[in-house]
Amino acid sequence: MWCHDIGREQASNKPLLKIVFQVMMRLFSPRKTTLLFVIRDKTKTPFEYLEPILREDIQKIWDTVSKPPAHMDTPLSEFFNVEVTALSSFEEREEQFKEQVAQLRQRFFNSIYPGGIAGDRRAVVPASGFSFSTRQIWKVIKENKDLDLPAHKVMVATVRCEEIANEKFSLLASDEDWLALEQAVHAGPVQGFGRKLSSILDAYLSEYDMEAVYFEEGVRNAKRLLLKSKTLQLVHPAYITLLGHLRSSALTNFKIQLEQKLSRGEGFVASVNSCMQSSMLEFDKHCSDAVIKHADWDASKIREKLQRDMQAHASSVRAEKLSQLIAKFEKQLSARLGEPVESLFDTGGKDTWASIRRLLRRETDAAVSGFSTAAAGFELDQEGFGKMVQNLRDYARSVVVKEAREQSGKAVIHMKDKFIMVFNHDNDSLPRVWTGKEDIKAITHEARSAAVSILSVLAAVRLDEKPDKIENVLSSMLIDGSVAISSRSRGAGIIGDPLASSTWEGVPPENTLISPVQCKSIWRTFTAETEYVVTQAISAREAYKRSNNWLPPAWAIMAMVVLGFNEFMFLLRNPLYMLALFVIYLFGRAIWEQMDIPGEFRNGTLAGLISVASRFFPTVMILLRQLAAKAQGHPDHEPATHTQTLASQSFRSQTPTRTTTSSSTMDSSVSSNDSSETGGEYSSPQLTRRRVTNVEHEEFS
């Protein structure tokens, strides 16, 4: 035994030694048999330490052996003479090893001498009784099943059949056809795999049968089964690889067919069932082609895995298609709700949220109906379908809420647009002309009420049709008491102020878009930015009054009548003076219309005087030329018009104009309104000048 095996169970053959002890005690009487333990490759551990350990292990084995009743107390020394020797390592101490082996050989040469290995003479049988003693020993061995040795032909058949089987297995492992088939299987599916491999296995098993036909049948068959098992173990990985290829191919075909059917608009569940059935039939067909007749391998696990993979892919495709479908209808809802809701907020009104609710209900129902139709092919369970529909409704509501929050951030802009629309347009949506008859205070109140209505619409989300008092609170606090509130509570709210809060009464916090405190801040900003519009309208009205009021006051007219009575009577008594005054009046009226004196003085008194002074004599000359041309019977309008234009241009190039922000804005506003709506009430100097020329032409003709 090896030196390193001392103390081990199997390596030191302890079970075998135990069997030897049991058989010796059962079959033989006590006799001295020498057990010589040769320790190979002794290490540096002293031999004096190794020998006691080995003897102790032998004694333990002897103590645990079951003994016959007659030898229960028989010591080990009665049956065995235990000796231990050691040999050095041949690799390390070759000379010493050879010397120790020679000494051990001499002990066997001299074994029958007294004190030798076989020195115990108690069991010595005389030569004349050796034959009988041997027959008795062999009889005992045959009768004892523990020591029954196989027959000679069985031993020969076992050795020879095993050699033939190993030889055939080695030839199969290196067979070119098998190696080529194995390589092809690793590359991909092989048509006729089972037939080809069965043919190869048949060839080698047939060769084994031919060579082992004359050996013992039981041994031959056992070794053939062993050879068959080993060959099947050799080819089984290739078979598993082939099934893997078939599974991958079937799964790929399933994916392609499913995608094609879905692209054609077929139902999802029907498409999955059809494609799965087709792919499984194809897989089963190829599996039957790969079956080896020598093995009963079961492909059910691969088949189950293929089904699981198909179901997993179908689930992923289903989730993806449903996600795309939901995304499609969500996009549709965003398109059909976003701009219309924004438009409703732009117009603003008491029924804005009612219109939004109707729009939301209509578009949501349409989207749910379309989704239900499109999702019918998926055969969703009631709970899953209800959850998706609810998510779609929640998304539609979120689109409206999101748009409402965006528009609430533009509250000041919406309020200004509404104010300007109501302030500058009448009930017929026509632009207002500030003629002095309008009640600007009432119009301003109406426009601000419309702005407050817009603010109340944007203050909270009203998709649940619950009544609230937001508009009443805003109207009463911002319009009716706007001055008092703004002067007393500009920093912090006063006691009892409904707007000194962060929430609206009866409105959940999550539905609040603009808090009451923010409404106050927005209203201050709004009023500051719209005061200019009101001031501009008042200025335009006053300017219009001034421009259209050329008559003196009534008291001045009465004074002129009373004080000028004598002069009036004098003119009646002298008609020539009347005629002269009439001619002077006509000439002055022509000059008045031709020069557009009211238009010149509209830009200021000083500018008007300078303009009239510079244009007076050119205008008189133009009128005289026109009269002379009329008298000669050769009217010439173009020279007069050309001269008039030159005179006007020369005057405008020499006359400075006063441009201020208020006057220019007011004039442009009034002139644009008058020219677009009233026509004859007010017109530009150029248009007046052309009308005067035509009137004069008619008068002088």
Secondary structure, DSSP 8 states (H G I E B T S, - for coil): -BGGGTT-STTTTHHHHHHHHHHHHHHS-S--EEEEEEEBS--SS-HHHHHHHHHHHHHHHHHHS---GGGTT--GGGTEEEEEEE---TTT-HHHHHHHHHHHHHHHHTTTSTTSTT---TT---GGGHHHHHHHHHHHHHH-GGG----HHHHHHHHHHHHHHHHHHHHHHT-HHHHHHHHHHHHS--TTHHHHHHHHHHHHHHHHHHHTTTS-HHHHHHHHHHHHHHHHHHHHHHHHHHHHHHHHHHHHHHHHHHHHHHHTT--HHHHHHHHHHHHHHHHHHHHHHT--TT-----HHHHHHHHHHHHHHHHHHHHHHHHHHHHHHHHHHHHHHHHHHHHHHHH--TTHHHHHHHHHHHHHHHHHHHHHHHGGGGT--HHHHHHHHHHHHHHHHHHHHHHHHHHHTTHHHHHHHHHHHHHHB-TTS-B----S-S-HHHHHHHHHHHHHHHHHHHHB---S-----HHHHHIIIIIITHHHHHHH-SSS--TT-TTSSSS-TTS-GGGBSS-HHHHHHHHHHHHHHHHHHHHHHHHHHHHHHHHH--S--HHHHHHHHHHTHHHHHHHHH-HHHHHHHHHHHHHHHHHHHHHTHHHHHTT-HHHHHHHHHHHHHHHHHHHHHHHHHHHHT---HHHHHHHHHHHHHHHHHHS-----HHHHHHHHHHHHHIIIIISSS---HHHHHHHHHHHHHHHH-
